[in-house]
């Protein structure tokens, strides 16, 4: 005889199987993610720190490592970050400081610390670099970058202004771009606009054009902002195919900004 309760029982079993399959998929993804982060820690020479966190805490430790190493880069706006620094490179920079202790080695050590997200230590090291070489533009630039990343914009602006005054194109315009960010951080949008428009007059880098457009829009000059956003889109047409992946995100941002502006 047919059991009228059988379909309901089968439905419960199916839901249970689905939940079990979902849990299994999450477990597999967690293991894969943990292995990936462990491999990355070893590849970056971080076996004494990050790897142990991953091994001890599994997926949770892997997530902590991921956010400490990657999330800051993913979610920050346009910045001039140092290249990724391995733990081994940081140790080598520290050894150079102990061996020589001059402005150049303290600057390199500060940059390595900043690359490892050790921002407060990076600023301390950059101050040591300035102490050993007060006239070193590299040391003051590194100090300015470190202070800017800590959100200490007034101090950063002071250091970066000294660098730009001595060399307006220092670090291929990196110093002026950093100064523009510090100026915005201190609420000096008019000064930031001047810095960014100077950069835009000699560079087609989309991050510069977009930042310039953002400041112009905040100051109420929508026409100038739209012009820079359209320039991002137009300049992307001339970019070689192998570089389009770097430019397309800015094109999308420019188009969205133009839509919000009604242009």
Secondary structure as GFF3:
##gff-version 3
##sequence-region A 1 263
A	DSSP	alpha_helix	6	43	.	.	.	ID=ss1
A	DSSP	alpha_helix	50	66	.	.	.	ID=ss2
A	DSSP	pi_helix	67	71	.	.	.	ID=ss3
A	DSSP	alpha_helix	72	75	.	.	.	ID=ss4
A	DSSP	alpha_helix	87	99	.	.	.	ID=ss5
A	DSSP	alpha_helix	103	115	.	.	.	ID=ss6
A	DSSP	alpha_helix	119	132	.	.	.	ID=ss7
A	DSSP	alpha_helix	137	149	.	.	.	ID=ss8
A	DSSP	alpha_helix	153	166	.	.	.	ID=ss9
A	DSSP	alpha_helix	174	185	.	.	.	ID=ss10
A	DSSP	alpha_helix	189	202	.	.	.	ID=ss11
A	DSSP	alpha_helix	206	218	.	.	.	ID=ss12
A	DSSP	alpha_helix	222	236	.	.	.	ID=ss13
A	DSSP	three_ten_helix	241	243	.	.	.	ID=ss14
A	DSSP	alpha_helix	244	261	.	.	.	ID=ss15
###
